[in-house]
Amino acid sequence: MTVPSRPVASTVIETDWGQAIHDYVFAPAGCRVSGGNVAMLTASASRVLPIDTALDDPGGWADLAGNRLVVPTDKAGLYLMSLLAEEVNCPDTAEVRVYLQVNGANAARVTAGGEGSTNIPIAANIQQLLVAGDIIVVQAKQIGTGTLASVQIAALAVTRLGDTWGA
C-alpha cells in the first residue's frame, strides 16, 4: 500500500491536525542508524561506538562525524529507542557492557558475557521523552581481562510514539 501524503485530500480532515495524525501513523519522526566494528582499547575503559551509516534519517538526526544523534528542533516528544549492538572475541572470562546515553546520562545499560569468537547480540529498549538538542550516544567497555572484544552498533532506531504519555 502506498503511504498517502495527506489523510483525505480536499475534505475538512485536511488540516494541521489531520497532517499530524497522518505523520504519527504513517511516518513517525525518528531515524535508524548503524556503525562499524570498533575494538576495545583497554579493559574497563569506555569507548564511544561509531555511527557511520544513516539507514533511515529523513529528519537529519545523524551526526556521523560526531558518532551521535541530535534531536532536531521541531521533533521533541516521547520516543522508543531500540539498540542492537553486537560483540565478538570477548573471552568467556569477561563481559561487554553497552550504554545508551542521552546528554551523557545512562538511559539504558546492558551487559553480555563473552563467548570467544561467537558473535553475541546485546539489545536494549527504552521509552523516553526527548527534547530538541538532546544528544544520543552509545558507549561500550569490556569488564575483565583477556582478548579485547570488538563491538558495533548493528542498529539504533529512535521512533516517535507521541508528544507524551496519555491517560
TARAVEN-V229762 format. One line per field, one symbol per residue. burial: + if it has 9 or more other C-alpha atoms within 8 Angstrom, else -. Layout:
burial: ???
This chain:
burial: -----++-----++---++--+++---+++++++++++-+--+-++++++++-+--+---++++--++++++--++++++++++++++++++++++++++++---+++++++++++--++-+++++--++++-++++++++++++--+++++++++++++++-----
